[in-house]
């Protein structure tokens, strides 16, 4: 019963903060493109998020092995709620909207970077090994369900002028406070565990070198995030600048999330193998679909491509998380997820900056580069497997 209570609190905390974060992210993407009319400005916002994650990911791994790591999660949620309140006050009293927004994005992503590894470790401890894949699937299904509803709702409210920048930030702050309340009630045996003295990034790196699959998953994740950040940037840009349709962006994001839900539900019937091979074949198809989208440049092509990528990336992410939580020593789990966060944090600003420079004038060429990148990264995997 105790484990089930902790699982419920973990899920509730995760979902409550995600509702506000989803509304915030979608609103900001649309608002920036609509206000400044440039993918380059949006790329600055995304880059700030990546830089923040990079700077604080190292601290996140260190926190995750400490006895106080659950308290750190609580404090981070509470501080995020306070940051949102401060941003509201500044927006009401000054005219520096973009600098305030960039500062808020930086601080909120600091929260994610510092608590991400701790949350992954907490799941690895609080959830029994035979339930981890199922729990991760439930969390991912709930996450994608929120991502289906919130983008369409957010763009609808934005289009009808029923949701403002301050209102969005306020909702995000409330969601963090609710998350804080639920995570605050978690007291489990994990807080009495060893703090992993002697465990360092070097230990995790050496461990990774002895497991080629782990090494490849992290390296491939880095390069995938470069190209995915470009795709994330190009969707609102083309929806607003090319199709002049704000709601299209919300619809595409929702389709991607709906596809992810179907991908997660399919795990029950089509199991994920250790090498995550089916998922990589699907991502190769998705990569090729991005290139086809660049040729036709229609709304339907974007929807189909987003569906394919959403379906297979959802399955891939569950396979990746579960593999690490099951096969990596407990005291190293935080470091492994921190390395994933660090790689993503480096990749996102790189991808956002590079694609931000070319998307405004060369959207078709950008889609071709993204297509080639996703396809090649996943095809290399099968070359490596054939040589083992």
C-alpha positions as CSV (number, residue, x, y, z in Angstrom):
1,X,0.0,0.0,0.0
2,X,2.8,2.4,0.8
3,X,4.4,1.9,-2.6
4,X,1.1,2.4,-4.3
5,X,0.5,5.7,-2.4
6,X,3.9,7.0,-3.4
7,X,3.3,6.0,-7.0
8,X,0.0,7.9,-6.9
9,X,1.6,11.0,-5.4
10,X,4.4,10.9,-7.9
11,X,2.0,10.6,-10.8
12,X,-0.2,13.4,-9.5
13,X,2.7,15.7,-8.9
14,X,4.1,15.0,-12.4
15,X,0.7,15.6,-14.1
16,X,-0.2,18.8,-12.2
17,X,3.1,20.5,-13.1
18,X,2.9,19.3,-16.7
19,X,-0.5,20.9,-17.3
20,X,0.9,24.4,-16.5
21,X,4.1,23.7,-18.3
22,X,2.3,22.5,-21.5
23,X,0.1,25.6,-21.6
24,X,3.1,27.8,-21.0
25,X,5.3,26.2,-23.7
26,X,2.6,26.3,-26.4
27,X,1.6,29.8,-25.6
28,X,5.1,31.1,-25.6
29,X,5.9,29.5,-28.9
30,X,2.8,31.0,-30.6
31,X,3.1,34.4,-28.8
32,X,6.8,34.9,-29.8
33,X,6.2,34.1,-33.4
34,X,3.1,36.2,-33.5
35,X,4.7,39.1,-31.7
36,X,8.1,39.2,-33.3
37,X,7.4,37.3,-36.6
38,X,10.7,35.5,-36.6
39,X,11.9,32.0,-35.9
40,X,15.2,33.6,-34.8
41,X,13.7,35.2,-31.7
42,X,12.0,31.9,-30.8
43,X,15.3,30.1,-31.3
44,X,16.7,32.5,-28.6
45,X,14.0,31.4,-26.2
46,X,14.7,27.7,-26.9
47,X,18.4,28.2,-26.6
48,X,18.1,29.9,-23.2
49,X,16.2,26.9,-22.0
50,X,18.9,24.6,-23.3
51,X,21.7,26.7,-21.7
52,X,19.9,26.7,-18.4
53,X,19.5,22.9,-18.5
54,X,23.1,22.5,-19.4
55,X,24.4,24.7,-16.6
56,X,22.4,23.0,-13.9
57,X,22.4,19.4,-15.1
58,X,25.7,18.7,-13.3
59,X,24.2,20.0,-10.0
60,X,21.1,17.8,-10.7
61,X,23.2,14.6,-10.8
62,X,25.0,15.5,-7.6
63,X,21.7,16.3,-5.8
64,X,20.1,13.0,-7.0
65,X,22.6,10.9,-5.0
66,X,22.2,12.8,-1.8
67,X,19.9,11.9,1.2
68,X,18.0,15.1,0.7
69,X,17.1,14.6,-3.0
70,X,13.4,14.4,-2.4
71,X,13.4,17.7,-0.4
72,X,15.3,19.3,-3.3
73,X,12.4,18.3,-5.6
74,X,9.9,19.9,-3.2
75,X,11.9,23.2,-2.9
76,X,12.4,23.4,-6.7
77,X,8.6,23.2,-7.3
78,X,7.9,25.8,-4.6
79,X,10.6,28.2,-6.0
80,X,9.2,27.8,-9.5
81,X,5.8,28.9,-8.3
82,X,7.4,31.9,-6.7
83,X,9.4,32.7,-9.9
84,X,6.1,32.8,-11.8
85,X,4.6,35.2,-9.3
86,X,7.6,37.5,-9.5
87,X,7.4,37.4,-13.3
88,X,3.8,38.4,-13.2
89,X,4.6,41.4,-10.9
90,X,7.4,42.5,-13.2
91,X,5.3,42.3,-16.3
92,X,2.6,44.4,-14.7
93,X,5.0,47.1,-13.6
94,X,7.5,47.2,-16.5
95,X,7.6,47.0,-20.3
96,X,10.5,44.5,-20.6
97,X,8.4,41.6,-21.8
98,X,11.1,39.6,-23.7
99,X,13.9,39.9,-21.1
100,X,11.5,38.9,-18.3
101,X,10.3,36.0,-20.4
102,X,13.8,34.8,-21.1
103,X,14.7,35.1,-17.4
104,X,11.6,33.0,-16.5
105,X,12.4,30.4,-19.1
106,X,15.9,30.2,-17.7
107,X,14.8,29.7,-14.1
108,X,12.0,27.2,-14.9
109,X,14.4,25.0,-16.9
110,X,16.9,25.2,-14.0
111,X,14.2,23.4,-12.0
112,X,13.8,20.7,-14.6
113,X,17.6,20.2,-14.9
114,X,18.2,20.0,-11.1
115,X,15.3,17.7,-10.3
116,X,15.0,15.5,-13.4
117,X,17.7,13.0,-12.3
118,X,16.3,12.9,-8.8
119,X,12.8,12.1,-10.1
120,X,14.2,9.3,-12.2
121,X,16.0,7.9,-9.2
122,X,12.9,8.2,-7.0
123,X,10.9,6.2,-9.5
124,X,13.7,3.6,-9.6
125,X,13.5,3.3,-5.9
126,X,9.8,3.8,-5.1
127,X,8.5,1.6,-7.9
128,X,9.3,-2.1,-7.8
129,X,11.4,-3.4,-10.7
130,X,8.6,-5.5,-12.1
131,X,6.3,-2.5,-12.3
132,X,8.8,0.1,-13.7
133,X,7.9,-0.4,-17.4
134,X,4.2,-0.3,-16.6
135,X,4.6,2.8,-14.4
136,X,6.7,4.6,-17.0
137,X,4.0,3.7,-19.6
138,X,1.2,5.1,-17.3
139,X,3.2,8.3,-16.7
140,X,4.0,8.7,-20.4
141,X,0.3,8.0,-21.4
142,X,-0.9,10.6,-19.0
143,X,1.8,13.0,-20.1
144,X,0.8,12.7,-23.8
145,X,-2.9,12.9,-23.0
146,X,-2.2,16.3,-21.4
147,X,-0.2,17.2,-24.5
148,X,-3.1,16.3,-26.7
149,X,-5.6,18.5,-24.8
150,X,-3.5,21.5,-23.7
151,X,-2.1,22.7,-27.1
152,X,-5.5,22.8,-28.8
153,X,-7.0,24.4,-25.7
154,X,-4.2,26.9,-25.5
155,X,-4.2,28.0,-29.1
156,X,-8.0,28.2,-29.0
157,X,-7.9,30.5,-26.0
158,X,-5.1,32.5,-27.5
159,X,-6.8,32.9,-30.9
160,X,-10.0,34.2,-29.1
161,X,-7.9,36.5,-26.9
162,X,-9.0,34.7,-23.7
163,X,-5.5,33.9,-22.5
164,X,-2.8,36.5,-21.9
165,X,0.9,36.2,-21.2
166,X,0.3,37.0,-17.5
167,X,-2.6,34.6,-17.3
168,X,-0.4,31.8,-18.8
169,X,2.4,32.4,-16.3
170,X,-0.1,32.5,-13.4
171,X,-1.5,29.1,-14.4
172,X,2.0,27.7,-14.6
173,X,2.8,29.0,-11.1
174,X,-0.4,27.4,-9.7
175,X,0.5,24.1,-11.3
176,X,4.0,24.1,-9.7
177,X,2.4,24.9,-6.3
178,X,0.0,21.9,-6.6
179,X,3.0,19.7,-7.6
180,X,4.8,21.0,-4.5
181,X,1.9,20.0,-2.3
182,X,1.8,16.4,-3.5
183,X,5.6,15.8,-3.6
184,X,5.8,17.3,-0.1
185,X,3.8,14.4,1.2
186,X,6.2,11.7,-0.1
187,X,8.3,10.1,2.7
188,X,9.7,6.7,1.7
189,X,12.6,4.5,2.6
190,X,14.6,6.1,-0.2
191,X,15.5,9.0,2.1
192,X,17.4,6.7,4.4
193,X,19.5,5.2,1.6
194,X,23.2,5.7,1.2
195,X,24.1,8.9,-0.5
196,X,26.4,7.1,-2.9
197,X,29.7,8.5,-1.6
198,X,32.5,7.7,-4.1
199,X,30.1,7.7,-7.1
200,X,31.0,10.4,-9.7
201,X,30.5,11.2,-13.3
202,X,33.7,9.3,-14.0
203,X,32.2,6.1,-12.4
204,X,29.1,6.5,-14.6
205,X,31.2,7.1,-17.7
206,X,33.4,4.0,-17.0
207,X,30.2,2.0,-16.5
208,X,28.8,3.3,-19.8
209,X,31.9,2.4,-21.7
210,X,31.5,-1.2,-20.6
211,X,28.0,-1.3,-22.0
212,X,28.0,-0.3,-25.7
213,X,24.2,-0.1,-25.9
214,X,24.1,2.5,-23.1
215,X,26.8,4.5,-24.8
216,X,25.1,4.5,-28.1
217,X,21.7,5.5,-26.6
218,X,23.3,8.6,-25.1
219,X,25.3,9.6,-28.2
220,X,22.3,9.0,-30.5
221,X,20.1,11.0,-28.2
222,X,22.4,14.0,-28.4
223,X,22.3,14.1,-32.2
224,X,18.6,13.3,-32.4
225,X,17.8,16.3,-30.1
226,X,19.7,18.6,-32.5
227,X,17.4,17.7,-35.4
228,X,14.3,17.4,-33.3
229,X,14.8,21.0,-31.9
230,X,14.8,22.1,-35.6
231,X,11.5,20.3,-36.2
232,X,10.1,21.8,-33.0
233,X,11.1,25.3,-34.2
234,X,9.8,24.9,-37.8
235,X,6.2,23.8,-36.9
236,X,5.0,27.1,-35.3
237,X,7.0,29.1,-37.9
238,X,5.4,27.5,-40.9
239,X,1.9,27.3,-39.3
240,X,1.9,31.0,-38.6
241,X,4.1,32.5,-41.3
242,X,3.2,30.2,-44.2
243,X,-0.3,29.0,-43.5
244,X,-1.4,31.9,-41.3
245,X,-3.2,29.6,-39.0
246,X,-2.5,29.8,-35.3
247,X,-4.7,26.8,-34.5
248,X,-2.8,24.6,-36.9
249,X,0.2,24.6,-34.5
250,X,-1.9,23.5,-31.6
251,X,-3.5,20.8,-33.8
252,X,-0.2,19.4,-35.0
253,X,1.2,19.3,-31.4
254,X,-2.0,17.5,-30.3
255,X,-1.8,15.0,-33.2
256,X,1.8,14.3,-32.2
257,X,0.8,13.7,-28.6
258,X,-2.3,11.6,-29.6
259,X,0.1,9.4,-31.7
260,X,2.3,9.1,-28.7
261,X,-0.6,7.8,-26.6
262,X,-1.3,5.2,-29.3
263,X,2.4,4.3,-29.3
264,X,2.4,3.8,-25.5
265,X,-0.8,1.8,-25.6
266,X,0.7,-0.4,-28.3
267,X,3.5,-1.5,-25.9
268,X,1.0,-3.9,-24.2
269,X,0.5,-5.7,-27.5
270,X,3.8,-5.1,-29.3
271,X,6.6,-5.4,-26.7
272,X,9.8,-3.3,-26.8
273,X,12.8,-5.4,-27.3
274,X,16.1,-4.7,-25.6
275,X,17.7,-3.2,-28.7
276,X,14.6,-1.0,-29.4
277,X,14.8,-2.1,-33.0
278,X,11.1,-1.7,-34.0
279,X,11.2,1.9,-32.8
280,X,14.3,2.7,-34.8
281,X,12.7,1.4,-38.0
282,X,9.7,3.6,-37.3
283,X,11.9,6.6,-36.7
284,X,13.6,6.0,-40.1
285,X,10.2,6.1,-41.7
286,X,9.5,9.3,-39.7
287,X,12.8,10.8,-40.9
288,X,12.0,10.1,-44.5
289,X,8.5,11.5,-44.0
290,X,10.0,14.8,-42.9
291,X,11.7,15.0,-46.3
292,X,8.5,14.2,-48.1
293,X,6.8,17.0,-46.1
294,X,9.4,19.4,-47.4
295,X,8.4,18.5,-51.0
296,X,4.7,18.9,-50.7
297,X,4.6,21.4,-47.8
298,X,0.9,20.8,-47.0
299,X,-0.9,20.8,-43.7
300,X,-1.8,17.1,-44.1
301,X,1.9,16.2,-44.7
302,X,2.9,17.9,-41.5
303,X,0.1,16.1,-39.6
304,X,1.1,12.7,-40.9
305,X,4.8,13.3,-40.2
306,X,4.1,14.5,-36.6
307,X,1.9,11.4,-36.1
308,X,4.7,9.0,-37.2
309,X,7.4,10.7,-35.1
310,X,5.1,11.0,-32.0
311,X,4.1,7.3,-32.2
312,X,7.7,5.9,-32.4
313,X,9.5,8.4,-30.2
314,X,7.0,7.6,-27.4
315,X,7.8,3.9,-27.5
316,X,11.5,4.7,-27.8
317,X,11.6,6.9,-24.8
318,X,9.8,4.3,-22.6
319,X,12.3,1.7,-23.8
320,X,15.3,4.0,-23.0
321,X,14.1,5.0,-19.5
322,X,13.2,1.5,-18.5
323,X,16.4,0.0,-19.8
324,X,18.5,2.5,-17.7
325,X,16.3,2.1,-14.5
326,X,16.4,-1.7,-14.8
327,X,20.0,-2.3,-15.9
328,X,22.0,0.5,-14.2
329,X,23.1,0.4,-10.5
330,X,20.8,2.5,-8.3
331,X,23.4,4.9,-7.2
332,X,24.4,5.6,-10.9
333,X,20.8,6.1,-12.2
334,X,20.8,9.8,-11.4
335,X,24.1,10.3,-13.2
336,X,23.0,8.5,-16.3
337,X,19.8,10.5,-16.6
338,X,21.9,13.6,-15.9
339,X,24.2,12.8,-18.8
340,X,21.1,12.4,-21.0
341,X,19.8,15.8,-19.8
342,X,23.2,17.3,-20.4
343,X,23.4,16.0,-23.9
344,X,19.9,17.3,-24.7
345,X,20.8,20.6,-23.1
346,X,23.8,21.0,-25.3
347,X,21.9,19.8,-28.4
348,X,18.8,22.0,-28.1
349,X,20.6,25.4,-28.2
350,X,22.9,24.1,-31.0
351,X,19.9,22.9,-33.0
352,X,17.7,25.9,-32.2
353,X,20.5,28.4,-33.1
354,X,21.5,26.7,-36.3
355,X,18.0,26.1,-37.6
356,X,16.8,29.5,-36.3
357,X,19.3,31.1,-38.7
358,X,18.0,29.3,-41.8
359,X,14.3,28.5,-41.2
360,X,12.9,32.0,-42.0
361,X,14.5,32.0,-45.5
362,X,15.2,28.4,-46.2
363,X,12.4,26.3,-44.6
364,X,12.5,23.6,-47.3
365,X,16.2,23.1,-47.0
366,X,15.9,22.9,-43.2
367,X,13.3,20.1,-43.5
368,X,15.7,18.2,-45.8
369,X,18.5,18.5,-43.2
370,X,16.2,17.3,-40.4
371,X,15.0,14.4,-42.5
372,X,18.6,13.2,-43.3
373,X,19.7,13.6,-39.7
374,X,16.9,11.6,-38.2
375,X,17.2,8.9,-40.8
376,X,20.9,8.5,-40.7
377,X,21.1,8.4,-36.9
378,X,18.7,5.5,-36.6
379,X,20.2,3.7,-39.6
380,X,23.6,3.7,-38.1
381,X,22.2,1.7,-35.2
382,X,21.6,-1.3,-37.4
383,X,25.1,-1.1,-38.9
384,X,26.5,-1.2,-35.3
385,X,24.3,-4.1,-34.4
386,X,25.4,-6.1,-37.5
387,X,29.1,-5.8,-36.4
388,X,28.6,-7.0,-32.8
